[in-house]
């Protein structure tokens, strides 16, 4: 029997094997394009544009930086890339992930490791850094839930945790054309990569 195809052809020309991804097949342009077209909340959000994973990632990185101003550029880059695998596997909502089971988590972990290695990050992040990124991620999800996804404040508090009131003012939900979001994601990624490289030379 012929094995089913497990690779995805990217517009950069790369062929990414989802079952055995390598850092050499990861390109910023592919990440930015994919994430800018992937809708958060399965598209069930208000506004004329979908709230993309790329926009969410930009917000999470900004929140992470504001909440951890002394943190190194490499961990800010990790925050920006925290949902990187979704550029090829999409943004599955938590109930779907639970229904699929451990297979999704394994696929996500393999892609995450390849993305991290491509940009000079450890394949697996330190636990403390993951916790800090997750805190920024949950704050973003809370703001998205009540701002554009139709959740009540009580529902959002229950699902994502009640945020520190001082942090709420830091959240800003933007709904923009994918082209703008893609450009800003690429620019931010390039800026952080340069900062990481400069940091490594010190």
Short mmCIF file of the C-alpha atoms (twelve columns), coordinates in Angstrom:
data_MODEL
# 
_entry.id   MODEL 
# 
loop_
_atom_site.group_PDB 
_atom_site.id 
_atom_site.type_symbol 
_atom_site.label_atom_id 
_atom_site.label_alt_id 
_atom_site.label_comp_id 
_atom_site.label_asym_id 
_atom_site.label_seq_id 
_atom_site.Cartn_x 
_atom_site.Cartn_y 
_atom_site.Cartn_z 
_atom_site.pdbx_PDB_model_num 
ATOM 1   C CA . UNK A 1   0.000   0.000  0.000  1 
ATOM 2   C CA . UNK A 2   1.125   3.537  -0.729 1 
ATOM 3   C CA . UNK A 3   1.722   5.551  2.407  1 
ATOM 4   C CA . UNK A 4   -0.481  8.641  2.644  1 
ATOM 5   C CA . UNK A 5   1.290   11.916 1.905  1 
ATOM 6   C CA . UNK A 6   2.419   13.595 5.115  1 
ATOM 7   C CA . UNK A 7   4.177   16.660 3.719  1 
ATOM 8   C CA . UNK A 8   2.826   20.124 3.030  1 
ATOM 9   C CA . UNK A 9   4.192   22.221 0.186  1 
ATOM 10  C CA . UNK A 10  4.837   25.816 1.241  1 
ATOM 11  C CA . UNK A 11  4.800   28.890 -0.982 1 
ATOM 12  C CA . UNK A 12  8.510   29.324 -0.224 1 
ATOM 13  C CA . UNK A 13  9.051   26.028 -2.051 1 
ATOM 14  C CA . UNK A 14  9.794   24.079 1.125  1 
ATOM 15  C CA . UNK A 15  8.173   20.721 1.739  1 
ATOM 16  C CA . UNK A 16  7.451   20.257 5.409  1 
ATOM 17  C CA . UNK A 17  7.024   16.668 6.563  1 
ATOM 18  C CA . UNK A 18  4.515   16.861 9.402  1 
ATOM 19  C CA . UNK A 19  5.572   13.492 10.785 1 
ATOM 20  C CA . UNK A 20  9.299   14.260 10.673 1 
ATOM 21  C CA . UNK A 21  9.727   18.045 10.438 1 
ATOM 22  C CA . UNK A 22  13.212  19.506 10.158 1 
ATOM 23  C CA . UNK A 23  14.366  23.038 11.008 1 
ATOM 24  C CA . UNK A 24  15.633  23.457 7.427  1 
ATOM 25  C CA . UNK A 25  12.063  23.422 6.135  1 
ATOM 26  C CA . UNK A 26  10.841  26.251 8.377  1 
ATOM 27  C CA . UNK A 27  10.666  29.747 6.851  1 
ATOM 28  C CA . UNK A 28  9.448   32.965 8.477  1 
ATOM 29  C CA . UNK A 29  7.453   33.888 5.369  1 
ATOM 30  C CA . UNK A 30  5.561   30.588 5.493  1 
ATOM 31  C CA . UNK A 31  4.890   30.954 9.220  1 
ATOM 32  C CA . UNK A 32  3.655   34.514 8.834  1 
ATOM 33  C CA . UNK A 33  1.394   33.721 5.878  1 
ATOM 34  C CA . UNK A 34  -0.104  30.617 7.454  1 
ATOM 35  C CA . UNK A 35  -0.733  32.179 10.846 1 
ATOM 36  C CA . UNK A 36  -2.204  35.344 9.293  1 
ATOM 37  C CA . UNK A 37  -4.860  33.234 7.579  1 
ATOM 38  C CA . UNK A 38  -5.684  30.924 10.507 1 
ATOM 39  C CA . UNK A 39  -8.668  32.204 12.497 1 
ATOM 40  C CA . UNK A 40  -8.804  32.020 16.265 1 
ATOM 41  C CA . UNK A 41  -12.047 30.773 17.863 1 
ATOM 42  C CA . UNK A 42  -12.904 28.862 14.665 1 
ATOM 43  C CA . UNK A 43  -13.833 32.210 13.137 1 
ATOM 44  C CA . UNK A 44  -16.660 32.761 15.632 1 
ATOM 45  C CA . UNK A 45  -15.661 36.343 16.338 1 
ATOM 46  C CA . UNK A 46  -17.164 39.757 15.715 1 
ATOM 47  C CA . UNK A 47  -15.878 42.146 13.074 1 
ATOM 48  C CA . UNK A 48  -15.170 42.205 9.359  1 
ATOM 49  C CA . UNK A 49  -11.883 40.298 9.647  1 
ATOM 50  C CA . UNK A 50  -11.035 37.069 11.393 1 
ATOM 51  C CA . UNK A 51  -8.881  37.409 14.487 1 
ATOM 52  C CA . UNK A 52  -5.836  35.522 13.285 1 
ATOM 53  C CA . UNK A 53  -3.298  33.442 15.157 1 
ATOM 54  C CA . UNK A 54  -0.620  35.834 13.881 1 
ATOM 55  C CA . UNK A 55  -2.407  38.790 15.522 1 
ATOM 56  C CA . UNK A 56  -2.830  36.770 18.707 1 
ATOM 57  C CA . UNK A 57  0.867   35.872 18.652 1 
ATOM 58  C CA . UNK A 58  1.875   39.518 18.318 1 
ATOM 59  C CA . UNK A 59  -0.301  40.386 21.318 1 
ATOM 60  C CA . UNK A 60  1.051   37.516 23.418 1 
ATOM 61  C CA . UNK A 61  4.641   38.562 22.699 1 
ATOM 62  C CA . UNK A 62  3.825   42.169 23.605 1 
ATOM 63  C CA . UNK A 63  2.116   41.120 26.847 1 
ATOM 64  C CA . UNK A 64  4.980   38.767 27.706 1 
ATOM 65  C CA . UNK A 65  7.482   41.588 27.183 1 
ATOM 66  C CA . UNK A 66  5.468   44.070 29.251 1 
ATOM 67  C CA . UNK A 67  5.024   41.512 32.041 1 
ATOM 68  C CA . UNK A 68  8.693   40.431 31.914 1 
ATOM 69  C CA . UNK A 69  10.646  43.551 30.877 1 
ATOM 70  C CA . UNK A 70  14.024  42.083 31.861 1 
ATOM 71  C CA . UNK A 71  13.577  38.891 29.858 1 
ATOM 72  C CA . UNK A 72  16.017  38.154 27.036 1 
ATOM 73  C CA . UNK A 73  15.121  38.519 23.335 1 
ATOM 74  C CA . UNK A 74  15.245  34.756 22.861 1 
ATOM 75  C CA . UNK A 75  12.306  34.227 25.203 1 
ATOM 76  C CA . UNK A 76  10.375  37.085 23.601 1 
ATOM 77  C CA . UNK A 77  10.901  35.295 20.289 1 
ATOM 78  C CA . UNK A 78  9.648   32.085 21.901 1 
ATOM 79  C CA . UNK A 79  6.521   33.962 22.979 1 
ATOM 80  C CA . UNK A 80  5.938   35.187 19.423 1 
ATOM 81  C CA . UNK A 81  6.314   31.627 18.105 1 
ATOM 82  C CA . UNK A 82  4.287   29.931 20.845 1 
ATOM 83  C CA . UNK A 83  1.545   28.891 18.399 1 
ATOM 84  C CA . UNK A 84  3.905   28.370 15.467 1 
ATOM 85  C CA . UNK A 85  2.759   24.843 14.541 1 
ATOM 86  C CA . UNK A 86  -0.690  26.189 13.777 1 
ATOM 87  C CA . UNK A 87  0.579   27.572 10.478 1 
ATOM 88  C CA . UNK A 88  0.243   24.038 9.107  1 
ATOM 89  C CA . UNK A 89  -2.133  22.234 11.491 1 
ATOM 90  C CA . UNK A 90  -4.553  25.074 12.169 1 
ATOM 91  C CA . UNK A 91  -5.899  26.393 15.464 1 
ATOM 92  C CA . UNK A 92  -7.999  23.651 16.980 1 
ATOM 93  C CA . UNK A 93  -10.155 24.765 19.875 1 
ATOM 94  C CA . UNK A 94  -9.612  22.960 23.180 1 
ATOM 95  C CA . UNK A 95  -12.694 20.694 22.904 1 
ATOM 96  C CA . UNK A 96  -11.441 19.357 19.544 1 
ATOM 97  C CA . UNK A 97  -7.949  18.757 20.937 1 
ATOM 98  C CA . UNK A 98  -9.486  16.791 23.807 1 
ATOM 99  C CA . UNK A 99  -11.503 14.684 21.370 1 
ATOM 100 C CA . UNK A 100 -8.468  13.898 19.201 1 
ATOM 101 C CA . UNK A 101 -6.354  12.839 22.161 1 
ATOM 102 C CA . UNK A 102 -2.568  12.564 22.549 1 
ATOM 103 C CA . UNK A 103 -1.895  12.376 18.802 1 
ATOM 104 C CA . UNK A 104 -2.441  16.107 18.405 1 
ATOM 105 C CA . UNK A 105 -0.070  16.940 21.266 1 
ATOM 106 C CA . UNK A 106 2.653   14.744 19.762 1 
ATOM 107 C CA . UNK A 107 2.331   16.384 16.353 1 
ATOM 108 C CA . UNK A 108 2.371   19.828 17.948 1 
ATOM 109 C CA . UNK A 109 5.487   18.968 19.972 1 
ATOM 110 C CA . UNK A 110 7.418   17.755 16.899 1 
ATOM 111 C CA . UNK A 111 6.584   20.884 14.926 1 
ATOM 112 C CA . UNK A 112 7.350   23.146 17.884 1 
ATOM 113 C CA . UNK A 113 10.786  21.561 18.308 1 
ATOM 114 C CA . UNK A 114 11.611  22.060 14.613 1 
ATOM 115 C CA . UNK A 115 10.479  25.701 14.709 1 
ATOM 116 C CA . UNK A 116 12.459  26.401 17.871 1 
ATOM 117 C CA . UNK A 117 15.639  24.840 16.492 1 
ATOM 118 C CA . UNK A 118 15.262  26.786 13.240 1 
ATOM 119 C CA . UNK A 119 15.482  30.044 15.192 1 
ATOM 120 C CA . UNK A 120 18.135  29.045 17.695 1 
ATOM 121 C CA . UNK A 121 15.820  28.246 20.590 1 
ATOM 122 C CA . UNK A 122 15.918  25.048 22.636 1 
ATOM 123 C CA . UNK A 123 13.621  22.339 21.276 1 
ATOM 124 C CA . UNK A 124 11.831  22.313 24.639 1 
ATOM 125 C CA . UNK A 125 11.547  25.571 26.557 1 
ATOM 126 C CA . UNK A 126 12.446  25.851 30.240 1 
ATOM 127 C CA . UNK A 127 9.385   25.237 32.407 1 
ATOM 128 C CA . UNK A 128 9.478   28.714 33.970 1 
ATOM 129 C CA . UNK A 129 9.533   30.385 30.552 1 
ATOM 130 C CA . UNK A 130 6.641   28.230 29.362 1 
ATOM 131 C CA . UNK A 131 4.644   29.280 32.438 1 
ATOM 132 C CA . UNK A 132 5.294   32.969 31.766 1 
ATOM 133 C CA . UNK A 133 4.327   32.650 28.111 1 
ATOM 134 C CA . UNK A 134 1.206   30.734 29.114 1 
ATOM 135 C CA . UNK A 135 0.236   33.536 31.497 1 
ATOM 136 C CA . UNK A 136 0.420   36.045 28.641 1 
ATOM 137 C CA . UNK A 137 -1.427  33.597 26.380 1 
ATOM 138 C CA . UNK A 138 -4.287  33.207 28.862 1 
ATOM 139 C CA . UNK A 139 -4.555  36.968 29.324 1 
ATOM 140 C CA . UNK A 140 -4.833  37.364 25.560 1 
ATOM 141 C CA . UNK A 141 -7.473  34.607 25.392 1 
ATOM 142 C CA . UNK A 142 -9.440  36.300 28.191 1 
ATOM 143 C CA . UNK A 143 -9.429  39.628 26.352 1 
ATOM 144 C CA . UNK A 144 -10.376 37.976 23.056 1 
ATOM 145 C CA . UNK A 145 -13.180 36.008 24.703 1 
ATOM 146 C CA . UNK A 146 -14.996 39.032 26.089 1 
ATOM 147 C CA . UNK A 147 -13.898 41.480 23.394 1 
ATOM 148 C CA . UNK A 148 -14.803 39.647 20.196 1 
ATOM 149 C CA . UNK A 149 -15.897 36.046 20.925 1 
ATOM 150 C CA . UNK A 150 -19.156 36.723 22.762 1 
ATOM 151 C CA . UNK A 151 -18.186 35.405 26.209 1 
ATOM 152 C CA . UNK A 152 -19.446 37.044 29.371 1 
ATOM 153 C CA . UNK A 153 -16.933 38.342 31.889 1 
ATOM 154 C CA . UNK A 154 -17.945 35.522 34.268 1 
ATOM 155 C CA . UNK A 155 -17.393 32.850 31.602 1 
ATOM 156 C CA . UNK A 156 -14.000 34.274 30.677 1 
ATOM 157 C CA . UNK A 157 -12.939 34.476 34.325 1 
ATOM 158 C CA . UNK A 158 -13.933 30.837 34.817 1 
ATOM 159 C CA . UNK A 159 -12.233 29.500 31.698 1 
ATOM 160 C CA . UNK A 160 -9.081  31.621 31.566 1 
ATOM 161 C CA . UNK A 161 -8.654  32.958 35.083 1 
ATOM 162 C CA . UNK A 162 -9.450  36.392 36.415 1 
ATOM 163 C CA . UNK A 163 -6.601  38.678 35.304 1 
ATOM 164 C CA . UNK A 164 -4.840  41.268 37.404 1 
ATOM 165 C CA . UNK A 165 -6.812  44.508 36.791 1 
ATOM 166 C CA . UNK A 166 -3.531  46.298 36.119 1 
ATOM 167 C CA . UNK A 167 -2.908  44.005 33.143 1 
ATOM 168 C CA . UNK A 168 -6.305  44.417 31.479 1 
ATOM 169 C CA . UNK A 169 -5.379  47.833 30.121 1 
ATOM 170 C CA . UNK A 170 -2.444  46.241 28.280 1 
ATOM 171 C CA . UNK A 171 -4.685  44.140 26.070 1 
ATOM 172 C CA . UNK A 172 -5.769  45.558 22.742 1 
ATOM 173 C CA . UNK A 173 -7.678  43.423 20.271 1 
ATOM 174 C CA . UNK A 174 -7.049  44.412 16.647 1 
ATOM 175 C CA . UNK A 175 -8.979  43.206 13.619 1 
ATOM 176 C CA . UNK A 176 -6.927  43.853 10.478 1 
ATOM 177 C CA . UNK A 177 -6.503  42.553 6.935  1 
ATOM 178 C CA . UNK A 178 -4.261  39.457 6.775  1 
ATOM 179 C CA . UNK A 179 -1.689  41.308 4.656  1 
ATOM 180 C CA . UNK A 180 -1.054  43.857 7.414  1 
ATOM 181 C CA . UNK A 181 -0.835  41.203 10.117 1 
ATOM 182 C CA . UNK A 182 1.503   39.054 8.022  1 
ATOM 183 C CA . UNK A 183 3.820   42.012 7.436  1 
ATOM 184 C CA . UNK A 184 3.906   42.947 11.124 1 
ATOM 185 C CA . UNK A 185 4.543   39.343 12.171 1 
ATOM 186 C CA . UNK A 186 7.448   39.046 9.729  1 
ATOM 187 C CA . UNK A 187 8.880   42.386 10.870 1 
ATOM 188 C CA . UNK A 188 8.610   41.517 14.554 1 
ATOM 189 C CA . UNK A 189 10.148  38.114 13.996 1 
ATOM 190 C CA . UNK A 190 13.070  39.658 12.079 1 
ATOM 191 C CA . UNK A 191 13.607  42.265 14.808 1 
ATOM 192 C CA . UNK A 192 13.696  39.638 17.549 1 
ATOM 193 C CA . UNK A 193 16.001  37.347 15.556 1 
ATOM 194 C CA . UNK A 194 18.462  40.234 15.137 1 
ATOM 195 C CA . UNK A 195 18.231  40.945 18.869 1 
ATOM 196 C CA . UNK A 196 18.888  37.285 19.696 1 
ATOM 197 C CA . UNK A 197 21.899  37.218 17.350 1 
ATOM 198 C CA . UNK A 198 23.286  40.412 18.914 1 
ATOM 199 C CA . UNK A 199 22.731  38.978 22.377 1 
ATOM 200 C CA . UNK A 200 24.654  35.846 21.436 1 
ATOM 201 C CA . UNK A 201 27.664  37.925 20.333 1 
ATOM 202 C CA . UNK A 202 28.040  39.626 23.706 1 
# 
